[in-house]
Structure formats: structure tokens, C-alpha cells
Amino acid sequence: MPFRYVGGNWESFPISKYLDLLSVRLDDALKTLKNTSLPFAPQDRAAWQKGVVLANQAFAISMFVGQNRMAVVDNSPIKRKAEKADETVKKIGKDIVGTVLETIADEAVDGLFGEGATSTDKKLVAIGKLFGKENTPIKFSPRIEKADAIASGASTAMTVAALGLTLASLFSSDQAGDIMEAVTASMEIIGNVVETGITVAKVINQSAKVGFTQALRSVTALSRAAKIGMVVGVVLSVALSAGLFIAQWASGAFGITDLAFTSALAGVIAAVIVAVIMVAIASIPIVGQIIAAVIAIIDAVIAGICAISKAAGYDLEKATTYEIPRSGGAKLALCEGISGFLAQGIKFLLFSQTSLVGNMQSKDRLTTSNFQLGFRDPGKGFQVGNSIQPSLTVDNKIKLADQPFDWKSLAYFWQFNWDNLDDATFRYDLSPDKSKRNVSTGQMESEWQEYDPNTHNLTGGHRSPGIQYDDPLTMVPVEAELAEGTSAITFQSAGINVPVPLYLRESYANPVQECWIYPTLPVPIPICYIRSGDKGTNHIDLQLKFDIFPATLDEFYQPAAVDGGYSLAWGQSGKVTFPKMRDFDGDGLLSPAFGGTDPDDRLWDADGDGLGDTFEMQKGTNPRQADTDDDGIDDRQELILGSNPLKADGDGDGLLDGQEVFHQGRDSTWSGGWEFVYDIVDGVSQATWVASDPTRWNSDTDTLSDAQEKIYGLNPNAVSDPTILKMASQVRETNAPVTLLRFDERAGAVAFSDSSGLANNATCSGDTCPAAGHEGKYINGLIFDGVDDFVTSAEAFPLANHSFTVAAWVRRDATNASHAIFSIGDSRNPLLIGFRNDNSFICAFGKALVSSVIYTDTGWHHWACTYDAATKQRVIYRDGWMVASDTTSPYQGSGSWIIGKSFGGWQFNGALDEVAVVPAALDILQIGSLMDGRYNPGGAQVTTAPGEWLTYEAKLENNLLGKSLVGLLSVNTPPGWFSAVNPTTYFLNPAQTQTLQGNLMIDGAAASGTYNLSLTAGAAAVPVPSPQPPSSSQKPKFSPPTNGLVARWAFEYNGDDLSGHNSHASLNAGASYVPAFKGAGINLNGSGNYVSVPQAVANT
């Protein structure tokens, strides 16, 4: 198999170009040989050379078609045919052709006729050497004119080409073989015409010289050389016929038990006999040669015409072949010529085959009925993916064949009977392809019944054997179902008139009478017998065509562009298709292809908003835009809600309609409306999603528009409090108490007012309330029983990291016991002021400061503890005198203020009065003022002097549960009378309360009088971290994430770990808490202060 490298890839070398190239190269190579090295005279060189070229070309063709055969099917090698084909090529190419040609040329010609060899012999030697043995020296002496060489060259070329073409026909149906056959036939015509012409020309030429009689003698003498060709021709014909028969059998064209084997064998025998007859005719001097030549010319012309027509695509051979009725298989074939007709005649005399089934080709033999599709899912019908299991009832009636007009068969007429006929076997099934099925005779002998065509009844048995009857046998009707291996036929694709390949497969095996002539003398004896062999498979195309629908409605309505319009895509393949439609989408608008105004004839709703194009045109909305007014909600939903699809803000409240309505968009996401927090439980927002009415600017008719309620996160469907920020403010002297509990209430009081003006009142409950209304240091005081009495007050001021003073008038009723006067917090961050059980006084936070003096008297004394956060100095005062001091880190705790009790179970036993907390470390003089009861508490009016400092304070409360507030606190003072104060920024989380304070000084030149000082807080609502809108049925709840959280510090004036892992932090080296953007934060000055955390957290 030749290949060539073209364009970076290997490809098969085209056989026609390869043969031309082979011819050129061989001619060039053979021309280099010297005449002295050739075994014949120089004048015979051209014929010998052409023979070599043709032989090589023929061998190349046979190899090409052999190698091009399919070698693998379903990953399995085709061993039998491929291997036998190879063996056939070798067998014919070497053993038969090579040996026969060389032996004939060498032994027969040289031995019988001496040196009387022609150029034909040289050519045969060249071919023999090529195909067979290579070292047999043969020498010939030419005696025939050059014209003989030309004519015999053409004949030999025909012989060699026929070899290649025969091999090609065995292994390939490539058109190249047809073309070469036509060329060879033409060569044969030329050779035969030339040979005949030369013979006649010799007679005429010699007659002119020596007379006609002498000319005949001369030609007769010359015919001795022609006899060489006759002998060679006969042997070659026999060898080729036998070789080709063996090659066909070896290549798998038929088996040794097939009818075709015996028929081909008879054909070979007939061909040999014809060859002998033709030699006998050609042996008759002059006349016989002319007759043989004329026959050869006629055969060659016919063969040439048939070959040329076949190469042109028309099978003339098939069209001109006629099978003689009742002849046992004899045929008349125009393309076989005279010699072929003679061979068929001889074959008919020697051999015949007749099938006992005489109506195989009759249209009335086979009838079908009751065809059932057998849908696997009848509900789906003709739909892609559905399957059918078809069935068909088959009725077959066979007739006994007529006795052929063949003397051999007539001698065995009794073999044509029903007993032999009912050996016929027919099997039926339905197959999606033309695969074959093998059956054998005798498999359904009991299934045949006699059929009476007059009554249409089955007799149920056979008549007497040995007599011919015209009445047929009929088989019991059978149900043909799908062939084994095919469970169902599935509809693969949709379309109109979709062909579904299905064949009624008839597999048959019929009994055959085969006859031979046994060549006895004087009269040959015919031998006939019944055998199996007429086997085959017929495929009757049921020609099923169905309109098969797509599997889904979406696929059914899938559009396809057709002639400027649209039609159903599934009906656009095959010969029958759907034309373009006037209104493909069925929306009532004519397609633009027909002059209509449909915006998109593929879709009844071009913009996908759920409104038909016709409806949108009537309503004035844009059929090409789902949201005509671009307000975030499509036209269909607006019409359902009653809003205006042509106006983005239908109610004029400042919100787009899509912002007011909770709706699902075309991308399946929900939007519109806003989160409304209705409560906060344990720090977790309890929220839901609310939406407003897009047709009313104030859905709940309160004082807030829907847009304002969205800004503030309020419910637009319920009346809302318009107050979003509450503020309580006061002004006091800088060193004035933030809590002043004078305990002047009457007996039975459970609440005690704060005289500082900041309303930090104290309370008690039940049996734990101390006795009120008893004499105190100034007016009344409280009596504590030392068991469980205490009062509490909210943390008016964060003492952690701040300067402070805590003071009180104290009278002990018992000694040698632990007495708590004032405390905050628990064991982690406690602050404790009181007496120890050794009667020393203690002020404890961080480490404790303890007086060195023991106090055991039970009279009234004024006690105070101060801490200066700047100097870190802590001091204890008794009756205005310092009794102890040290330095320590700031207090770090927070919590309610407890009077008369501590976390460790200390209880106060005695009387308390004038408990004061000041947010500053008072000096000794200021302590004296507290002891004397000289206070300047804050409130609506404050009396002070020029040059003094005032403290202003504002308590802000965010009244919103779902929004944060951010703003500025501004201090408004008369110009020139107070120092300038910059506004203070604040941030309030939902429901958060925050106290802001600052200081300002009265101008030293300010005149006496009344001055107004006001505080103003501006607020803007901002969203908390944005949640995702819920689904239509959810009420979202939000809480901080905890997965993987190791520690969390909010630093809201404490270092508490909010993760629940108790990894509390503490401030060090002057770090302090300060108001921040959200609540509180820490202040680090970059000079060594820091926050410490537990080591376990640091390791993470």
C-alpha cells in the first residue's frame, strides 16, 4: 500500500497516479539495460518491456485493493477473509500463474517447437519471472514479424491486466477496477483485430508474390508459431479459471457446501471445455484461425462495451442477463460474448440446480396483517424518547416448483413432491437493519399445511407424495417480533415524515434438486439429488414514516428562522417541512415577515413580563421592555397591584414602586420593602420584612410618609412615633456630684432620690430595704441591719479608668465585723469601700488601700476615698483629714452601685447619710465642702462665678430599633461669655443610650446675670449591617456569628469577652476607655499603654 507525505501528513497515494509513476520509473529503469544482456533480439525489447510494466501494474492493483479491504469490525480482526485473501494473491500470483506461464513458455514451447518462439513468449517469460521463479534461463529466437510482436503484446497485456482485475473484483468494488477493466477490454479488442488483420494481410501479401495456393502454404507454415499461442492460451485459460475458482472459494465468496461452489465448479469445467473447443477451431488452418479471431473480436468488443458502461456507472451486464425459465439456473448473458454463451450451454448440459420452492419471487406468496406498533408508553405516543415494540402477523404460502425442461431433472421427476417441499424453512422477525440470519432446512416440517385456494381452508395434512400439485403449502401464521438483541426501537429525533428503519426479515433455507452428468460411454448418466443450499435473507422495508413530536412543550415551540419569519424548529429537516407562519407566537400580532407589527414573533410575550404583546400595545406599555417605567417592578405585577406601570413613583412619596412592594424579580430574587425591627431580646434583633402601598404616599396615615418610614426602618402599616432621638441634658459645676443620695425620705421609702440633678435614684425591695426616716447626720438617714439590707443605683458615671471621689457620713452600730459602705461588681473587678473585721478602713480596687489606724468608735464620721487617674494616687480621708494614700492602676470594673453590701457577703450595720459620688479626685478643701454639706448640684439652673468651670452633659437615646443614628452634639452659648466648644460626634446603635459630656469655662469678665446655655443634637438614620431580603414566608432573625469565634471584646467601658469563653481583657499603662463611633472604645496614646489578654487567646 503506497503512501506519500503531503502538507505535514501521511496519506494514501492515489492509485491512478501511482500506476502512472510506476510505468514511468520502470520504463526508465528498463531502458538502462543493454541489449546484450537480454535473452532475445533487440527488436523484441519493446514487447518484453511492456509486458514487464503491465505485470507490475497488475500486481500493484491487486495489492492495492487487497490492502484496502476492511480488516476490523467491532474491534475484532476479520481473520478468515483477510488471511485467505492474502493466501489467494500468493497462490494465484506465484504458484499458479508464475509456474504455469514459465513452465509453458520453457517446456512446451521450447521443447515442442525448438527455437520457434514469438515475442509473446518473451512477454510470458517476463511475467513468469516476475510472479514465480526468478533464475530459470530461457532463450528464444524471434521468427515472427514486428506486427506479430505488437499484436501478441496487446494480448499478453490483456492477460496480465485481467489477473489484477480479477483479484480486484474479489476484494474491492472500487471504481478504479471498473476503469482498468474497460482499458483492458479495449486492449483485447486492439490485439484481436490486429492479429486477425495480420493473418489476412499475410495471405494477401503472399498471394501477390507467389500465388494464393502458395500463400496459404506459407501461412500454414507460419501458423506453427501461432500454435504456440494456442497451447499457451488453453493452458493459461485453464490455469486462470481454476485459479480464480480457488481464489473465490479461499476468499470466502462461497463455502464448499454452498450451491455457489458446485455451480462455480461446473462453470470452471465448462470453461475448460470451451477453451479446448476454441483451440480445436483455431487449429483449422486459415479458416479456423479467422473464425477464432472473429469470435475473439466480437467477445472483446462486447466485453469492452460492458466494461466501459460499468465504469460509467451503468451495469449493462445486469441489464442484459436473462435467466431461462425452467432451465435449472441456465442464463443468457450478453456481456459474456459468444464464448460465454457457449460455456453456459455446456454448463447446462453438464449441471443444473432447481429450487423446489417455485414461487419465491411471487408477489402473492407472502401476506402480512395485524401490524402493531406496541408503544412502550402509550401515553407519550409519537414522542422523542418513546419506544415501540412492533409486531406483525406473517402468512407464507409456497408452491412446488414446475419440473424444469432439463433431461437430467426429468429423469428424477419424483423428487418434486411435498415431502421434499416441506423441508423448506422460513423464519420471520423485525430488524432495524439488514443483518442476516441463518436457518437450515427441515426446521419447520410439521408447521406446513395444505391450502385449498378454492375454499381458502387448511387441510391440515399433505396429499400423497410423488405427485405434483398446484395447491400451495401454507405455514401456520406467525407473529414476527423484534429480532433477538433488539428490545425496542426508540424515536431519536423529531420531525415530519421521519423514517424509522424497520425490515421484515425473511430468513429461508429451501431444498434444491442438483443434477450432474456422469460421463459414461456411450451414453452419459444423469445423477440428481435433493440437498439444502438455497439459503438467504430477504429484507422487506416496511417504509415506516411518522410525525415524531419533541419530548417537551418547550422543544415543540422552539422557533426556527424560515424565509424571514419563524416556524417550528422540529419540523425543518427532511423533504417535508413547516413553512413560515403568519403568527408563530399566537399573540394576535402579524409577523413582520407578512407586514405585521409583532415585536418578536418567536415569543407571545417579547419582554417576558407575563403580559402578551397585544395586551401591552392596548395598555400603552412597552412590549419590548418588561418594566416600562423602570421602577424595579415589571408591568404585570404593577397591573395586579393597581400601581401605574407608566409612572415610576405612582403615589409621589419619594419611593419607586419597586422599592415599596416586596416582589420576586425575573431573576428569581426577592426585593422591595425593608427590614422592620420590632423588638430587641437579649441583644438580638427581632425583625420582619415590611412593604408599603405603592398607591398611597402614607400607607398608615400617621405623620410620617412611607419614604420617611423606610429611612427610619419603621413599619409603614402601623402608626409610628415620629421621635427618633431622645435627649436629656444638664449643666453642673465640674466638681459637683453625679450622684447625691441624701436619704431624707420618710419611713417605709423604697426609692431614694438623687439630688445631683441627674436622676440617678437608688432603690431597694422588700425585706432588704434599710429603715428610712431615722435621724441622720443632716436631717434623715438610713439604718442598715447588718444582715441583708442594701440599696442600688445605676452607674451614673463610669468609674473605670477615670478619676472619682466616693464619700458618705457613716455611723457604725457594731465593730469587729466586715462592713461594706459602697461597692461595685463582683470578684473579677470589684470596688469596695468600708471596714474590715479588724476595724481598719479599706478602699479596694486592684490592690487594697487600708488605714493603718484601727477605728472602734460608733459615732458619726465622714469618710471619703479619692482616685486621680492622672497621678494614679489613691487617698482615704476621715473627717476631712488624709489617713492613708498610695498609687495604683485605675479601676477596671463596671456595674450597678451597691450601698450597704458587697459581693463577698459584707453587710453594713449602722446608719448612712449624704452618700456622694463625684467624677473627680477632690482635694482636701473640696472634701471639707462635701463634709459640710456644701454642694452645687446641677439642674435647670446653676449658680456659679466668673472664671469657674461648668460641666455639660447630654444623655442621648436612639428610639429606633432597626436603625443606627449618627450626628453631632453642639453647645450653644452667648457669644463672648463662655469658652468655645467644638461639636461632639456620636453614634448610637438601635435602642442604645449614650451620655456625652464636656467642660466650658465662664469668662472671668462676665457680669452677673442669667445666661441661657442650650445643647442641640442632630441625627441621621443609617442602616445597621444590611441583611438579605427574606423569602416570601420568612421572618428573619439576626444575631452575631459565633462559629470559630475565639474571643470578642466590644470595649464598652469594660474588657469583657462576649464570645462566652471568659477570655477577658484589661487595660494597662494608661490605656483608657473613651466614647467612640459605636458606644465606647479604647484610647491608646502610643507611649507604652496596651491591652492584655489571656495567654490562651494569644496562642491562637
Buried (B, 14 or more C-beta within 10 A) or exposed (E): EBEEEEEEEEEEBEBEEBBEBBBEEBEEEBEEEEEEEBEBEEEBBBBBBBBBBBBBBBBBBBBBBBBBBEEEEEEEEBEEBBBBBBBBBEBBBBBBBBBBBBBBBBEBBBEEBEEBBBBBBBBBBBBBBBBBEEEEEBEBEBBBBEBBBBBBBBBBBBBBBBBBBBBBBBBBEBEBBBBBBBBBBBBBBBBBBBBBBBBBEBBEBBBEEEEEEEBBBBBEEBBEBBBBBBBBBBBBBBBBBBBBBBBBBBBBBBEEEBBBBBBBBBBBBBBBBBBEBBBEBBBEBBEBBBBBBEBBBBBBBBBBBBBBBBBEEEEBBEEBBEEBEBBBBBBBBBBBBBBBBBBBBBBBBBBBBBBBBBBBEEEEBBEBEEBEBBBBEEEBEBBBBBBBBBBBBBBBBBBBBEBBEBEBBEBBBEBBBBBBBBBBBBBBBBBBEEEEBEBEBEBBEEBBBBBEEEEEEBEEEBEEEEEBBEBBBBBEBBEBBBBEEBEEBEBEEBBBBBEBEBBBBBBBBBBBBBBBBEEEEEEBEBEBEBBBBBBEBBBBEBEBBBEBBBBEEEBBBBBBEBEEBBBBBBBBBEEEBBEBBEBBBEBBBBBBBBEBEBBBBBBBBBBEBBBBBBBBBEBEBBBEBBBBBEBBBBBBBBBEBEBBBBBBBBBEBBBBBBBBBBBBBEEEEBBBBBBBBBEBEEEEBBBBBBBBBBBBBBBBEBEBBBBBBBBBBBBBBEEBEEEBBEBBBBBBBBBBBBBBBBBBBEEEBBEBBBBBBBBBBBEBEEEBBBBBBBEBBBEBBBBBBBEBBBBBBBBBBBBBBBBBBBBBBBBBBEBEBBBBBBBBBEEBBBBBBBBBEEBBBBBBBBEBBBBEEEBEEEEBBBBBBBBBBEEBBBBBBBBBEEBBEBEBBBBBBBBEBBBBBBBEEBBBBBBBBBBBBBBBBBEEEBBBBBBEBEBBBBBEEBEBEEEBEBBBBBBBBBBBBBBBBBBBBBBEBEEEBBEEBEEBEBBBBBBBEBBBBBEBBBBEEBEEEEEEBEBBBEBEBEEBEEBEBBEEEEEBEEEEEEEEEEBBBBBBBBBBBBBEBEBBBBBBEBBBBEBBEBBBBBBBEEEEBEBBBBEEBEEE
